[in-house]
Amino acid sequence: MRPVVVYTLSRLGLFAVALAVLYLLGLRTFWLLIAAFLVSGLASYVLLSKQRDAVSAQMAQKRPPVGN
């Protein structure tokens, strides 16, 4: 469960940072949320690869085997 929590909190943190930076740069209203979502998504793709791999490894371990 820990990798999932770490990854989720990291994603939320990146979103908050992107939101704050874009707000300070002058974006407001609905476009602020859209831009922060896109920027944080791209940043998490690049910066959180280790955490994403840890989450997928944990999910693969807990997945029950497929039987016929």
C-alpha positions in Angstrom: 0.0 0.0 0.0 2.9 2.4 0.7 4.0 2.8 -3.0 0.5 3.7 -3.9 0.2 6.4 -1.2 3.6 7.8 -2.1 2.8 8.0 -5.8 -0.6 9.6 -5.1 0.7 12.2 -2.8 3.6 13.0 -5.2 1.1 13.5 -8.0 -1.0 15.8 -5.8 2.1 17.7 -4.8 3.1 18.2 -8.4 -0.4 19.4 -9.2 -0.3 21.9 -6.3 3.2 23.2 -7.3 2.1 23.6 -11.0 -1.1 25.4 -9.8 0.8 27.8 -7.7 3.4 28.6 -10.3 0.8 29.1 -13.0 -1.2 31.3 -10.7 1.8 33.4 -10.0 2.4 33.7 -13.8 -1.0 35.2 -14.2 -3.3 32.3 -15.2 -6.7 32.5 -13.6 -10.1 30.8 -13.7 -10.8 27.5 -15.6 -7.6 27.7 -17.7 -5.5 27.6 -14.6 -6.9 24.2 -13.6 -6.5 22.8 -17.2 -2.9 24.0 -17.5 -2.0 22.8 -14.0 -3.5 19.4 -14.8 -1.5 19.1 -18.1 1.8 20.4 -16.6 1.6 18.2 -13.6 0.7 15.2 -15.8 3.8 15.7 -18.0 6.0 16.4 -15.0 4.8 13.3 -13.2 5.5 11.2 -16.3 9.1 12.3 -16.3 9.8 12.7 -12.6 7.8 9.9 -11.0 8.9 6.9 -13.1 10.4 5.1 -10.1 7.3 5.5 -8.0 5.1 4.4 -10.9 7.3 1.3 -11.4 7.0 0.5 -7.7 3.2 0.8 -7.8 2.9 -1.5 -10.9 5.3 -4.0 -9.3 3.2 -4.1 -6.2 0.0 -4.6 -8.2 1.6 -7.4 -10.2 2.6 -9.2 -7.0 -0.9 -9.0 -5.5 -2.7 -10.0 -8.7 -4.1 -13.5 -8.4 -2.9 -16.0 -11.1 -5.3 -16.4 -14.0 -6.6 -20.0 -14.2 -8.6 -21.8 -16.8 
